[in-house]
Amino acid sequence: MTTKPRLYYFNGRGRMETIRWLLATAGVEFEEAEYLETREQYEKLLQDGALLFQQVPMVEIDEMKLVQTRAILNYIAGKHNLYGKDIKERALIDMYVEGTMDLNEMIMLYPFSSPEEKEKNFALMIQRATNRYFPVYEKVLKDHGQDFLVGNQLSRADVQVLESILMIEEYEPTVLSEFPLLQAFKARISNLPTIKKFLQPGSQRRTEPDDRIVETVNKVLQL
Amino acid sequence: MSGKPKLTYFNGRGCMESIRWLLAAAGVEFEEEFLETREQYQKLIKDGALLFDQVPLVEIDGMKMVQTRAILRYIAAKYNLYGKDLKERALIDMYVEGTADLMGMIIPFPFTPLKERNLALIIERATTRYFPVYEKVLKQHGQEFLVGNRFSWADVQLLEAILIVEEKEPTVLSKFPVLQAFKARISNIPTIKKFLQPGSQRKPPPDDQYVATVIEVFKKD
């Protein structure tokens, strides 16, 4: 009997959202443990030895308590055939997703910006999306003319790029205006059955940026 | 044309050092091109060599690879340093991400204004968050290597992290006897022993010249 993966995190996107996306895309049902809301909950997890490096995200999956976002994502992608068919495809996928993770890092930290830095961080985030990251993915799609970023089949790269596009669009709705192929890509990938389901209301996707949880995170992690 | 991997980076550690370690551990000879001027960097961008306008860049097996972790994973997998199955890979990934986080506190150090540098926090993290984990892993299974009773990327990166922290605090392993033995043992592996000797491609700690070069190359117009 396989038990569902169990996610330990705050009630927000943060570093766990990409993991939710990947599990959902793979059609894997998962549970969320009690959301981290108090310092006491966090200290209990620490005392129980559940967090290898004292950090969340943590995902209980296949009898492992996995921590470290990339370790978790790599495992899920590998297990569910979303990581390419060979080492060279994996290299391409890794380059593309590391790009999205750099962009996501800016998106994730933006709500935590100090008031003085907010405007600057916002501008940098949008600039990086439109000048550094999206042009790369637009060109990849243009050069091979295929539906997916790597190897002519769905991979975590497609999922992670879609996720980043949607999060940036929340802040700047016209961000894809110069990227026609990414617009088509967004529509196409959003329409894949498991992803379509994840994008519907009532799914386990977090529907808002993390402004609401800034206070909770600061309190729980004593930042 | 040599077919050897070619590394493009500053003449210093930074984000490239873990890659040098892994190639060296795997016994792979590599070439280096050092970034010294803004013009070189702009030329690389203009030539389309840097996917996200960033270094490290490693030209390997016909690919121009960027993103440190993508490069490390490729090398680890190619040279059988990434475990034998998905679960071993998961353990290795967790362990290397931990050491990467620790080293990630040290890499920006020379670029941080003096009064913001927090060496005490680095040592605290090393001795209370990271080293105890690896000490326990080794103690619990009693094997020579961190994962799967076999030399892997995790062992290389842990040794690298230990040595970097020791440069800042030489007694940092004093409470970790198993890690002390690990350090001695892994340092003695022939390819690693060679890399640890003077004259290898291992880079020294960053100095003012290195910092000045990086700032100059990345300076905004």
Interface residues (C-beta under 8 A of the other chain):
Chain A: L52 F53 Q54 D62 M64 L66 V67 Q68 T69 R70 A71 N74 Y75 G78 K79 I87 K88 R90 A91 D94 M95 E98 G99 D102 R132 Y133 V136
Chain B: L51 F52 D53 D61 M63 M65 V66 Q67 T68 R69 A70 R73 Y74 A77 K78 L86 K87 R89 A90 D93 M94 E97 G98 D101 R129 Y130 V133
